């Protein structure tokens, strides 16, 4: 396993995006989101996504020159067309617009349609907390992979939810989850590393659990039946809650914005049609509710109580949302981002096909 400095990974992503014709500013925004995701240990949504993005581009589904365009604009709301570009520049633009509206009106809600995969939702929630406001993000997905509770066919994507709230002394609270038991791209990471997946992540059409990661990838991406379980797994362990959250995300990200719903759109798609992924961004200024202040102080007090809870295992202290990613980021900034040999080969191949300079190593 090669450990690659973050700046090398950033340069590699930029080299590929530039070779594909993406403008400097949008490529920088995209690379920033991807590198930060890798630094935080979310390997499924960083450098490894170049493989999928190349597939989108080759199929004519991406317009890497498109810029986000505001279609509807009101005091506290807006609707943005992403122009079928990658989701990172669209999401960055929309979150910052929602923050701007929240600063002016107390709350800002921005929907995006005609977009693509945007990486890890938590990255954009942190944009809100950096500005001192609460942020919430949801996104629909290109690939239908979640099998609804009591169902056999996948009908929803991983449909992530991110929520972040600022504090003063402490890092912000950041929740970043999929409404599925696991993101499909995490299964990809296990497959790249040749590791079996935990039982309960993926089931076949008959509902049987699958642990072979290569077989799981076939079920998720190539077969009509089976897929990833909802958050909570089986109905008896709360899987219906994850299923319900997935539908909620689809309503906010897709139905509200006019973006696609995969089971309806996919059979009608023609070659080269964009994916029409939808996102939803909400920003709330705490001072709209507590003009005297105190929100961040209360956040600090709550986080302090949570962290000082006696742990069941003294070696594993109680954490709050955002802690694992922050700890991993510190470690990877020091040691480097792990790049397995299989991924390194894929990146070399992408560079060869695009004419981009290979930058992950000197050899």
MARBA-386970 format. One line per 4 residues: number of its first residue (from 0); their letters; for each residue z negated, y negated, x of N, C-alpha, C. Coordinates in pm, whole numbers, plus 50000, padded with zeros to 5 digits. Atoms other than C-alpha are relative to their C-alpha. Example, Ala and Ser with C-alpha at 12.3 -4.5 7.8 and 13.67 -1.06 7.14 Angstrom:
# residues 2
0	as	50000 50119 50089 49220 50450 51230 50000 49880 50090 | 50006 50119 49918 49286 50106 51367 49927 49891 49923
END
This chain:
# residues 363
0	xxxx	50000 50119 50085 50000 50000 50000 50000 49876 50088 | 49991 50123 49921 50112 49673 50156 49922 49889 49930 | 50070 50116 50052 49884 49371 50108 50075 49876 50045 | 49910 50112 49971 50102 49061 50087 49932 49868 49965
4	xxxx	50059 50131 50032 49974 48701 50113 50065 49938 49877 | 49951 50058 50125 50007 48510 49788 50121 49910 50021 | 49887 50090 49977 50243 48254 49940 50129 50075 50025 | 49879 49918 49982 50483 48528 50044 50051 50050 49866
8	xxxx	49960 49953 50133 50480 48667 49690 50064 49885 49922 | 49943 50116 50067 50542 48317 49556 50142 49972 50051 | 49868 50026 49942 50831 48267 49797 50101 50104 49955 | 49909 49894 50043 50979 48602 49699 50047 49977 49857
12	xxxx	49963 50026 50139 50971 48520 49329 50094 49880 49992 | 49914 50118 50000 51119 48176 49395 50140 50033 50052 | 49869 49964 49943 51397 48325 49610 50087 50068 49894 | 49923 49928 50103 51501 48556 49326 50039 49906 49887
16	xxxx	49970 50090 50111 51476 48292 49053 50107 49898 50039 | 49896 50093 49954 51680 48046 49261 50135 50069 50010 | 49874 49925 49990 51941 48314 49330 50059 50025 49862 | 49953 49981 50138 51962 48368 48955 50043 49869 49935
20	xxxx	49953 50128 50052 52028 47997 48905 49898 49920 49923 | 50102 50076 50072 51696 47875 48765 49970 49870 50074 | 50027 50132 49942 51622 47505 48823 49868 50002 50077 | 50115 50002 49910 51366 47417 49090 49868 49985 49926
24	xxxx	50128 50025 50067 51098 47283 48856 49959 50116 49911 | 50034 49889 50088 51118 47567 48606 49969 50126 50081 | 50029 49885 49913 51128 47826 48885 49860 49988 50058 | 50134 50021 49945 50815 47670 49036 49893 50030 49897
28	xxxx	50095 49971 50108 50635 47687 48701 49988 50149 49975 | 49998 49856 50024 50739 48049 48652 49932 50075 50114 | 50060 49934 49884 50643 48154 49005 49850 49978 50003 | 50143 50029 50002 50305 47984 48971 49928 50093 49902
32	xxxx	50062 49913 50100 50227 48176 48653 49998 50145 50046 | 49991 49861 49957 50341 48506 48803 49906 50030 50117 | 50088 49979 49884 50152 48466 49133 49854 49995 49959 | 50138 50009 50046 49832 48354 48962 49960 50127 49925
36	xxxx	50027 49877 50074 49858 48660 48739 49973 50115 50097 | 50023 49896 49899 49890 48890 49041 49868 49978 50072 | 50125 50029 49930 49601 48714 49217 49879 50043 49918 | 50112 49965 50086 49378 48782 48918 49993 50149 49970
40	xxxx	50007 49855 50016 49453 49153 48936 50078 50054 49884 | 49920 49954 50115 49691 49168 48639 50139 50035 50054 | 49877 49963 49931 49960 49351 48836 50116 50028 49906 | 49897 49966 50097 50146 49442 48520 50086 49880 49961
44	xxxx	49931 50118 50052 50254 49080 48455 50044 49903 50108 | 49963 50089 49892 50332 48935 48797 50133 50039 50064 | 49878 49968 49924 50582 49032 49068 50078 50115 49938 | 49931 49881 50054 50659 49365 48900 50089 49967 49881
48	xxxx	49918 50036 50115 50810 49180 48602 50143 49964 50039 | 49863 50031 49959 51116 49089 48812 50097 50109 49959 | 49914 49889 50039 51251 49433 48729 50050 49983 49856 | 49962 50018 50141 51247 49366 48354 50083 49874 49982
52	xxxx	49925 50125 50015 51369 49008 48393 50144 50018 50048 | 49864 49973 49955 51669 49133 48589 50079 50072 49891 | 49934 49928 50110 51750 49370 48302 50039 49903 49889 | 49969 50100 50102 51729 49082 48052 50122 49917 50042
56	xxxx	49894 50087 49951 51954 48867 48269 50134 50072 50000 | 49875 49924 49994 52214 49138 48324 50057 50029 49862 | 49956 49973 50137 52226 49203 47950 50043 49873 49927 | 49960 50125 50062 52300 48836 47882 49900 49946 49901
60	xxxx	50101 50042 50096 51973 48786 47695 49922 49876 50045 | 50073 50112 49943 51842 48509 47921 50092 49882 50029 | 49932 50121 49957 51956 48150 47966 49903 49927 50093 | 50096 50054 49904 51775 48049 48284 50019 49850 50025
64	xxxx	49978 50144 49986 51920 47697 48264 49941 49922 49883 | 50048 50068 50121 51775 47620 47919 49864 49936 50022 | 50129 50068 49996 51489 47376 47881 49940 49997 49860 | 50063 50005 50133 51233 47373 47599 50036 49871 49927
68	xxxx	49956 50114 50080 51342 47144 47317 49911 49989 49877 | 50085 50023 50116 51111 46992 47056 50088 49983 49876 | 49922 50006 50124 51257 47057 46709 49928 49919 49892 | 50082 50071 50098 50973 46923 46492 49880 49942 50073
72	xxxx	50109 50066 49927 50711 46675 46607 49918 49915 49903 | 50092 50077 50082 50409 46546 46416 49877 49964 50084 | 50115 50048 49924 50075 46394 46515 49924 50113 50066 | 50082 49891 49948 49896 46727 46562 50077 50130 50016
76	xxxx	49923 49876 49994 50177 46985 46549 50138 49976 50057 | 49862 50006 49953 50515 47062 46700 50059 50140 49997 | 49926 49875 49989 50779 47333 46699 50101 49985 50113 | 49915 50007 49881 50968 47409 47022 50099 50116 49999
80	xxxx	49899 49896 49978 51291 47601 47081 50007 50027 50149 | 50002 49964 49859 51275 47789 47411 50136 50023 50062 | 49866 49989 49945 51651 47820 47449 50032 50134 50062 | 49980 49865 49944 51628 48193 47535 49973 50006 50149
84	xxxx	50041 49993 49860 51481 48112 47876 49876 50088 50010 | 50126 49929 49980 51190 48301 48030 49887 49922 49935 | 50106 50063 50076 50866 48230 47848 49909 49911 50081 | 50095 50076 49918 50675 48081 48143 50020 49849 49988
88	xxxx	49984 50146 50015 50831 47730 48140 49984 49955 49856 | 50018 50035 50141 50835 47733 47759 49851 49992 49965 | 50142 49994 50032 50467 47829 47739 49924 49887 50069 | 50065 50109 49928 50360 47580 48005 50024 49867 49928
92	xxxx	49965 50124 50071 50544 47300 47822 49923 49990 49868 | 50062 50002 50132 50402 47398 47482 49849 49983 50008 | 50144 50013 49988 50042 47434 47600 49961 49858 50038 | 50030 50138 49959 50049 47096 47771 50025 49902 49885
96	xxxx	49975 50085 50116 50199 46941 47458 49885 50013 49899 | 50113 49980 50091 49922 47097 47245 49876 49927 50051 | 50114 50072 49941 49660 46956 47485 50014 49850 49978 | 49975 50144 50020 49819 46611 47465 49970 49959 49856
100	xxxx	50025 50030 50140 49805 46622 47086 49852 50011 49966 | 50143 49985 50025 49445 46746 47087 49923 49879 50053 | 50066 50117 49944 49344 46456 47310 50017 49878 49909 | 49972 50114 50087 49500 46215 47061 49947 50019 49858
104	xxxx	50033 49976 50141 49423 46381 46728 49881 50093 49979 | 50112 49908 50012 49136 46617 46804 50042 50145 50001 | 49947 49863 50003 49351 46926 46754 50150 49995 50017 | 49856 49992 49981 49701 47025 46858 50046 50144 49987
108	xxxx	49945 49866 50019 49906 47325 46747 50151 49995 50023 | 49857 50000 49966 50248 47403 46894 50052 50143 49992 | 49933 49870 50009 50473 47693 46802 50127 49999 50082 | 49877 49984 49922 50759 47825 47013 50078 50117 49944
112	xxxx	49913 49888 50038 51054 48035 46903 50115 50008 50100 | 49886 49979 49910 51359 48172 47085 49958 49999 50146 | 50050 49992 49865 51156 48249 47397 50005 50145 50048 | 50005 49865 49942 51091 48554 47616 49859 50027 50049
116	xxxx	50129 49962 49941 50805 48728 47794 49947 49886 50086 | 50055 50115 49925 50567 48467 47939 49890 50040 50098 | 50103 49956 49907 50338 48678 48157 49867 50017 49931 | 50135 49984 50053 49962 48671 48101 49961 49877 49919
120	xxxx	50034 50111 50088 49844 48458 47808 49884 49917 50054 | 50116 50071 49948 49520 48369 47987 50036 49887 50095 | 49957 50106 49909 49713 48160 48240 50014 49868 49926 | 49977 50122 50076 49802 47910 47968 49871 49951 49934
124	xxxx	50130 50041 50052 49451 47913 47820 49925 49919 50104 | 50067 50074 49892 49327 47791 48159 50057 49860 50015 | 49944 50136 49999 49566 47495 48136 49918 49911 49906 | 50080 50077 50095 49365 47385 47832 49863 49967 50057
128	xxxx	50135 50027 49949 49024 47424 47998 50003 49907 50119 | 49987 50096 49889 49148 47238 48307 50003 49857 49948 | 49994 50133 50062 49204 46946 48067 49876 49971 49917 | 50125 50023 50071 48857 46986 47913 50003 50035 49853
132	xxxx	49992 49963 50141 48968 47135 47581 50000 50151 49984 | 49993 49859 50035 48950 47473 47409 50146 50038 49977 | 49862 49955 50020 49273 47673 47412 50005 50139 49941 | 49974 49867 50053 49400 47969 47212 50150 50024 49998
136	xxxx	49859 49966 49993 49732 48145 47260 50022 50136 49939 | 49955 49869 50046 49907 48427 47078 50150 50010 50027 | 49856 49981 49977 50249 48578 47139 50048 50129 49936 | 49933 49877 50042 50480 48822 46969 50063 50063 50123
140	xxxx	49947 49927 49885 50666 49067 47189 50140 50051 49971 | 49865 49947 50012 51014 49194 47256 49999 50146 49958 | 50000 49856 50019 50928 49563 47260 49900 50041 49893 | 50095 49944 50097 50778 49735 46957 49944 50127 50061
144	xxxx	50062 49887 49931 50528 49982 47099 49868 50043 49939 | 50126 49961 50063 50207 49976 46892 50026 50084 49876 | 49992 49915 50118 50178 50261 46645 49889 49957 49904 | 50105 50044 50092 49996 50125 46337 49906 50114 49962
148	xxxx	50097 49901 50046 49684 50302 46220 50059 50083 49886 | 49947 49900 50095 49787 50617 46025 50152 50014 50008 | 49856 49992 49988 50148 50572 46141 50046 50090 50111 | 49940 49920 49894 50387 50762 46369 50104 49922 50078
152	xxxx	49896 50078 49935 50645 50494 46457 49944 49866 50047 | 50046 50131 49953 50582 50181 46669 50064 49887 49920 | 49949 50111 50080 50617 49859 46469 49959 49863 50054 | 50047 50127 49946 50435 49589 46670 50002 50004 50152
156	xxxx	50010 50007 49856 50427 49469 47029 49855 50005 50045 | 50137 50009 49949 50123 49439 47253 49929 49879 49943 | 50049 50117 50074 50079 49100 47079 49867 49946 50054 | 50123 50045 49935 49828 48935 47314 49934 49880 49934
160	xxxx	50081 50113 50044 49552 48689 47232 49923 49949 50122 | 50083 50059 49895 49395 48450 47483 49921 49885 49940 | 50087 50108 50046 49106 48212 47424 49918 49953 50118 | 50079 50053 49888 48934 47982 47672 49925 49875 49957
164	xxxx	50083 50116 50031 48653 47728 47649 49937 49948 50129 | 50051 50057 49875 48540 47487 47924 49848 49992 50004 | 50141 50026 49975 48192 47458 48073 49991 49896 50111 | 50015 50095 49891 48047 47231 48342 49962 50070 50130
168	xxxx	50045 49933 49879 47848 47433 48597 50071 50133 50022 | 49938 49868 49993 48016 47762 48517 50151 49992 49988 | 49857 49988 50028 48374 47874 48519 50020 50005 49849 | 49976 49990 50144 48535 47852 48175 49993 50144 49952
172	xxxx	49991 49868 50063 48498 48145 47940 50146 50024 49967 | 49858 49968 50025 48841 48313 47928 50012 50143 49951 | 49969 49869 50058 48930 48602 47699 50151 50018 49998 | 49855 49974 49998 49275 48754 47753 50019 50149 49973
176	xxxx	49989 49859 50041 49348 49076 47564 50131 50024 49926 | 49892 49959 50089 49631 49264 47404 49935 50058 49875 | 50052 49937 50121 49588 49389 47048 50025 50150 50001 | 49986 49856 49977 49684 49731 47182 49890 50045 50097
180	xxxx	50099 49946 49907 49453 49960 47377 50033 49960 50143 | 49955 50037 49867 49660 49875 47685 50137 49935 49987 | 49864 50057 49995 49964 49662 47768 50096 50102 50058 | 49903 49901 49951 50277 49868 47821 50029 49981 50148
184	xxxx	49971 50024 49859 50332 49701 48155 49891 50054 50092 | 50104 49937 49920 49999 49841 48274 50031 50148 50018 | 49952 49862 49986 50138 50187 48203 50106 50005 50110 | 49898 50010 49895 50430 50079 48423 49936 49999 50138
188	xxxx	50068 50007 49870 50187 49998 48705 49949 50138 50040 | 50046 49863 49971 50035 50347 48679 50118 50087 50041 | 49881 49921 49966 50385 50495 48687 50050 49964 50139 | 49957 50042 49867 50479 50288 48993 49912 50059 50110
192	xxxx	50094 49944 49903 50169 50422 49167 49985 50151 49989 | 50006 49854 50015 50223 50780 49049 49867 50051 49951 | 50133 49963 50049 49888 50789 48869 50004 50037 49851 | 50009 49970 50144 49803 50953 48533 49927 49889 49927
196	xxxx	50068 50101 50080 49695 50721 48253 49882 50064 49926 | 50113 49946 50075 49363 50760 48070 50041 50050 49861 | 49973 49947 50134 49366 50966 47752 49961 49896 49896 | 50026 50096 50107 49388 50748 47442 50088 49878 50006
200	xxxx	49911 50116 49989 49631 50486 47572 50129 50021 49921 | 49868 49973 50056 49953 50650 47454 49996 50133 49924 | 49987 49876 50077 50031 50911 47188 50148 50026 49973 | 49863 49968 50037 50349 51098 47105 50014 49990 49848
204	xxxx	49973 50018 50143 50508 51105 46759 49906 50083 49913 | 50092 49915 50076 50272 51384 46651 49855 49953 50013 | 50135 50049 49983 49969 51181 46758 49925 50062 50116 | 50066 49935 49887 49897 51389 47067 49986 49902 50116
208	xxxx	50018 50092 49887 49748 51196 47361 50084 50041 50120 | 49917 49979 49882 49971 51158 47668 49930 49940 50121 | 50063 50052 49878 49829 51122 48020 50098 49987 50116 | 49900 50013 49895 50142 51163 48235 50068 49863 49986
212	xxxx	49951 50137 50012 50247 50804 48311 50152 49993 49985 | 49854 50000 50013 50618 50884 48352 50042 50039 49859 | 49971 49957 50137 50622 51066 48020 49963 49888 49902 | 50041 50110 50086 50433 50778 47861 50104 49888 49999
216	xxxx	49896 50104 49993 50700 50532 47983 50121 50040 49915 | 49888 49953 50083 50967 50747 47817 49971 49979 49852 | 50038 50015 50141 50779 50746 47487 50002 49854 49959 | 50010 50142 50034 50716 50371 47496 50136 49932 49994
220	xxxx	49877 50078 49985 51060 50254 47604 50128 50072 49958 | 49875 49928 50025 51308 50529 47518 50001 50082 49871 | 50004 49911 50115 51190 50737 47222 49959 49924 49874 | 50028 50074 50124 51174 50629 46856 49858 50016 49948
224	xxxx	50132 49973 50053 50836 50785 46778 49893 49994 50106 | 50110 50009 49907 50494 50751 46934 49995 49864 50067 | 50012 50128 49930 50372 50466 47150 49857 49974 50040 | 50133 50041 49957 50064 50271 47248 49909 49988 49877
228	xxxx	50094 50007 50111 49753 50289 47031 49950 49858 49979 | 50061 50131 50022 49600 49979 46866 49868 49989 50075 | 50130 50023 49937 49296 49824 47032 49892 50069 49916 | 50099 49921 50072 49011 50058 46939 50041 50145 49985
232	xxxx	49954 49862 50004 49228 50370 46942 50015 50055 49861 | 49990 49935 50130 49185 50598 46644 49930 49917 49893 | 50060 50075 50111 49086 50469 46301 49848 50011 50002 | 50145 49978 50004 48738 50619 46332 49926 49917 50105
236	xxxx	50061 50082 49896 48673 50414 46648 50042 49853 49992 | 49969 50140 50022 48805 50088 46506 50143 49960 50027 | 49860 50033 49971 49179 50111 46574 50064 49913 49894 | 49944 50084 50106 49249 49950 46237 49975 49853 50026
240	xxxx	50028 50140 49966 49092 49631 46375 50105 49947 50097 | 49894 50039 49908 49337 49620 46665 50133 49985 49930 | 49878 50007 50079 49621 49688 46424 50004 49870 49921 | 50007 50125 50076 49505 49398 46204 50016 49878 50088
244	xxxx	49982 50112 49907 49479 49166 46504 50146 49987 50041 | 49859 50005 49963 49833 49261 46603 50085 49934 49893 | 49926 50063 50110 49962 49162 46260 49968 49850 49995 | 50038 50141 49997 49765 48835 46277 50080 49924 50105
248	xxxx	49923 50063 49892 49932 48755 46610 50146 49984 49960 | 49860 50008 50043 50274 48832 46462 50018 49887 49899 | 49991 50107 50100 50206 48593 46171 50002 49864 50069 | 50009 50129 49933 50105 48305 46400 50119 49975 50093
252	xxxx	49899 50017 49896 50362 48364 46673 50143 50013 49949 | 49865 49972 50047 50659 48492 46476 50031 49944 49862 | 49971 50043 50137 50640 48432 46101 49987 49850 49985 | 50023 50145 50010 50499 48079 46134 50106 49920 50072
256	xxxx	49903 50075 49919 50749 47972 46402 50145 50031 49965 | 49864 49958 50031 51052 48152 46259 50061 50089 50105 | 49951 49906 49899 51079 48388 46557 50018 50139 49939 | 49959 49869 50051 51185 48750 46526 49881 50093 49976
260	xxxx	50089 49886 50018 50995 49050 46392 50082 50124 50038 | 49919 49896 49938 51118 49343 46601 50057 50104 49906 | 49946 49894 50085 51150 49618 46336 50112 49953 49908 | 49891 50053 50083 51372 49389 46128 50116 49952 50087
264	xxxx	49894 50059 49918 51562 49214 46407 50073 50103 50086 | 49939 49911 49902 51623 49497 46652 50120 50079 49947 | 49881 49928 50049 51856 49703 46428 50121 49911 49978 | 49891 50093 50026 52063 49389 46367 50053 49933 50126
268	xxxx	49963 50069 49876 52086 49277 46730 50133 50047 50052 | 49875 49970 49932 52421 49257 46902 49977 49988 50150 | 50016 50011 49854 52464 49299 47280 50000 49853 50044 | 50008 50137 49950 52359 48979 47455 49919 49907 49914
272	xxxx	50085 50085 50083 52153 48845 47166 49865 49979 50068 | 50132 50024 49941 51831 48678 47288 49892 50074 49922 | 50108 49925 50063 51499 48843 47207 49929 49922 49891 | 50063 50085 50099 51366 48546 47009 49851 50031 49985
276	xxxx	50145 49982 50000 51002 48600 47107 49934 49868 49958 | 50071 50119 50046 50754 48358 46946 49862 49990 50063 | 50134 50025 49948 50437 48200 47083 49931 49895 49912 | 50078 50100 50071 50156 47993 46930 49891 49948 50091
280	xxxx	50097 50065 49910 49935 47744 47118 49913 49905 49919 | 50095 50086 50069 49622 47580 46981 49907 49937 50103 | 50095 50072 49914 49416 47315 47162 49904 49922 49912 | 50104 50070 50077 49088 47175 47031 49915 49918 50097
284	xxxx	50086 50086 49920 48906 46878 47180 49858 50009 49945 | 50137 49989 50052 48531 46950 47149 49942 49868 49951 | 50053 50130 50039 48469 46577 47116 50043 49959 49859 | 49964 50025 50140 48643 46583 46779 49893 50055 49906
288	xxxx	50106 49941 50078 48350 46791 46656 49861 49955 50046 | 50128 50044 49944 48073 46668 46886 50025 49874 50082 | 49968 50124 49927 48150 46305 46971 49890 49956 50096 | 50110 50036 49910 47809 46272 47133 49998 50087 50125
292	xxxx	49994 49910 49885 47900 46548 47378 49903 50116 49985 | 50092 49887 50001 47693 46849 47468 50064 50136 49989 | 49933 49871 50015 47952 47120 47408 49997 50078 50130 | 49994 49932 49871 47995 47202 47777 49861 50042 50048
296	xxxx	50136 49962 49963 47618 47198 47834 49955 50125 49926 | 50037 49882 50079 47569 47447 47553 50079 50123 50046 | 49923 49888 49944 47850 47660 47696 49933 50053 50125 | 50069 49959 49878 47670 47665 48031 49874 50079 49967
300	xxxx	50124 49932 50037 47343 47764 47865 50028 50140 49946 | 49965 49870 50055 47509 48046 47673 50046 50096 50109 | 49949 49916 49891 47693 48177 47980 49887 50044 50091 | 50115 49964 49916 47370 48168 48182 49921 50114 49938
304	xxxx	50075 49894 50068 47192 48380 47920 50076 50132 50007 | 49921 49877 49996 47477 48630 47907 49995 50064 50138 | 49994 49945 49864 47493 48668 48284 49864 50053 50048 | 50133 49955 49956 47117 48713 48322 49944 50112 49913
308	xxxx	50042 49885 50079 47100 48992 48065 49973 50118 50093 | 50027 49883 49914 46932 49297 48228 50111 50104 49986 | 49890 49904 50008 47215 49536 48317 49950 50144 49986 | 50032 49857 50009 47213 49905 48228 50005 50064 50137
312	xxxx	49986 49953 49862 47326 49970 48586 49980 49879 50092 | 50026 50116 49914 47174 49731 48844 50117 49964 50091 | 49885 50026 49913 47491 49768 49051 50115 49934 49925 | 49892 50057 50080 47701 49636 48762 49941 49893 49908
316	xxxx	50057 50107 50082 47574 49299 48635 50087 49969 49878 | 49928 50041 50120 47672 49170 48292 50091 49882 50035 | 49901 50104 49972 47986 48955 48312 50039 49930 49870 | 49940 50066 50115 48155 48709 48079 50151 49990 50024
320	xxxx	49855 50006 49990 48524 48666 48006 50047 49905 50108 | 49947 50079 49889 48710 48540 48312 49937 50035 50133 | 50067 49965 49874 48459 48669 48570 50078 50103 50082 | 49930 49901 49918 48651 48983 48675 50124 49942 50067
324	xxxx	49879 50058 49943 48972 48785 48724 49967 49901 50112 | 50038 50097 49897 48795 48510 48920 49956 50071 50128 | 50044 49924 49882 48630 48764 49152 50118 50063 50072 | 49885 49937 49938 48956 48946 49208 50089 49896 50067
328	xxxx	49918 50106 49940 49137 48618 49276 49947 49961 50137 | 50060 50034 49871 48892 48532 49553 50032 50108 50104 | 49976 49890 49908 48937 48876 49707 50146 50004 50045 | 49857 49989 49967 49316 48873 49690 50050 49878 50078
332	xxxx	49965 50115 49916 49341 48521 49830 49965 50028 50145 | 50043 49966 49865 49157 48658 50130 50081 50116 50058 | 49942 49875 49949 49312 49006 50160 50150 50014 49975 | 49860 49984 50038 49652 48972 49992 50015 50073 49868
336	xxxx	49965 49935 50127 49822 49104 49679 50057 50139 50031 | 49948 49866 49972 49876 49483 49678 50138 50021 49938 | 49864 49971 50045 50242 49582 49652 50030 50145 50035 | 49974 49859 49971 50300 49958 49618 50142 50020 50052
340	xxxx	49867 49976 49942 50598 50109 49806 50112 50005 49896 | 49896 49991 50103 50786 50182 49483 50042 49862 49954 | 49966 50137 50042 50766 49818 49372 50072 49927 50112 | 49934 50066 49887 50862 49700 49720 50148 50039 50006
344	xxxx	49860 49955 50001 51178 49911 49701 50078 49933 49888 | 49932 50066 50113 51261 49768 49359 50031 49855 50034 | 49978 50140 49965 51220 49413 49490 50110 49987 50104 | 49891 50002 49901 51441 49488 49792 50135 50017 49932
348	xxxx	49875 49976 50071 51707 49621 49556 50042 49878 49919 | 49969 50122 50076 51684 49312 49334 50054 49892 50093 | 49952 50098 49902 51726 49092 49641 50143 50032 50044 | 49866 49960 49956 52029 49291 49753 50104 49970 49892
352	xxxx	49905 50023 50110 52192 49262 49411 50020 49852 49972 | 49992 50143 50036 52117 48891 49368 50040 49912 50118 | 49975 50082 49882 52171 48774 49725 49880 49919 50043 | 50123 50072 49965 51812 48650 49743 49944 50054 50132
356	xxxx	50064 49957 49876 51630 48658 50075 49874 50080 49970 | 50120 49920 50016 51368 48932 50098 49887 49935 50079 | 50105 50078 49935 51033 48770 50179 49864 50068 50005 | 50132 49937 50006 50754 49022 50125 49951 50046 50136
360	xxx	50040 49962 49864 50756 49123 50491 50106 49949 50098 | 49908 50045 49896 50924 49040 50821 50099 50109 50041 | 49913 49890 49958 51085 49384 50859 50113 50023 49901
END
